């Protein structure tokens, strides 16, 4: 079933924002089926802007600034996702270090107890 088109008033800034994001996606996304949808939406929005808005130098300059800003956000999002993966790895390693250091301390304590050692290492950590 094909959905009816929805018409709603939207600010020009919001449409230009969406267009700049679609322009970025056109360069960053390679899957053909996704590009088809991106191009379809892009053409609808760009045609609407060309038909209804006078694009002068000042407007075009702001459009370019918005695109640069959105590209920077795109790049930061990618870096954030990569950093998150690394942070998850780091967290696992850190937990393992705590676990094995605790095991090490227990083993040393047992050795000292069964040998009657006069000296014993005392450890106290915050629970994790």
C-alpha positions in Angstrom: 0.0 0.0 0.0 1.4 3.3 -1.0 1.3 6.1 1.6 -0.2 9.4 0.7 2.2 12.4 0.7 2.3 14.5 3.8 2.5 18.2 3.3 3.6 20.3 6.3 5.2 23.7 6.7 8.9 23.5 7.5 11.5 26.2 8.0 13.9 26.8 5.2 16.8 26.3 7.6 15.5 22.8 8.5 15.2 21.9 4.8 18.6 23.2 4.0 20.0 21.3 7.0 18.4 18.1 5.6 19.7 18.8 2.1 23.3 19.2 3.4 23.1 16.0 5.3 21.8 14.2 2.2 24.7 15.8 0.2 27.1 14.3 2.7 25.4 10.9 2.6 25.6 10.9 -1.2 29.4 11.0 -0.8 29.8 8.8 2.3 27.3 6.0 1.6 28.1 3.4 -1.1 25.2 0.9 -0.9 23.2 1.4 -4.1 19.8 0.7 -2.6 20.5 3.3 0.1 21.8 5.8 -2.4 18.6 5.4 -4.4 16.6 6.5 -1.4 19.0 9.3 -0.6 18.9 10.7 -4.1 15.1 10.4 -4.2 14.7 12.5 -1.0 17.4 14.9 -2.1 15.7 15.6 -5.4 12.3 16.3 -3.8 13.9 18.7 -1.3 16.3 20.5 -3.7 13.5 21.0 -6.3 11.2 22.5 -3.6 14.0 24.9 -2.5 14.8 26.0 -6.0 11.1 26.5 -6.7 10.3 28.5 -3.5 13.5 30.2 -2.3 15.7 32.8 -3.9 19.3 31.6 -3.5 21.7 34.6 -3.3 25.4 34.7 -2.3 24.7 35.3 1.4 22.2 32.4 1.4 24.6 30.1 -0.4 27.4 31.0 2.0 25.3 30.0 4.9 24.3 26.8 3.1 28.0 26.0 2.7 28.7 26.8 6.4 25.9 24.5 7.4 27.2 21.7 5.2 30.7 22.1 6.7 29.2 22.0 10.2 27.2 18.9 9.4 30.3 17.2 7.9 32.2 18.0 11.1 29.4 16.4 13.2 29.4 13.4 10.9 33.2 12.9 11.4 32.9 13.4 15.2 30.1 10.8 15.3 32.3 8.3 13.6 35.2 9.1 15.9 32.8 8.8 18.9 31.7 5.4 17.8 35.2 4.2 17.2 36.3 5.5 20.6 33.3 3.8 22.3 34.5 0.4 20.8 38.0 1.0 22.2 36.6 2.2 25.6 34.6 -1.1 25.8 37.8 -3.1 25.1 39.7 -1.0 27.7 37.0 -1.5 30.3 37.1 -5.3 29.8 40.9 -5.3 30.1 40.8 -3.2 33.2 38.3 -5.5 34.9 40.4 -8.5 34.0 43.5 -6.8 35.5 41.5 -6.2 38.8 40.3 -9.8 38.8 43.8 -11.3 38.2 45.5 -8.9 40.7 43.0 -10.0 43.3 43.7 -13.7 42.5 47.4 -13.0 42.7 47.0 -11.4 46.2 45.0 -14.4 47.4 47.5 -16.9 46.1 50.4 -15.0 47.8 48.4 -14.8 51.0 47.8 -18.6 51.0 51.5 -19.2 50.3 52.5 -17.0 53.2 49.9 -18.8 55.5 51.0 -22.3 54.7 54.7 -21.4 55.0 54.1 -19.5 58.3 55.8 -16.4 56.8 56.4 -13.7 59.3 55.6 -11.0 56.7 52.3 -10.7 54.8 51.3 -8.2 52.1 48.1 -6.4 53.0 45.9 -5.2 50.1 42.7 -3.2 50.3 40.8 -1.9 47.2 37.5 -0.4 46.5 35.0 -3.0 45.3 34.2 -3.0 41.6 
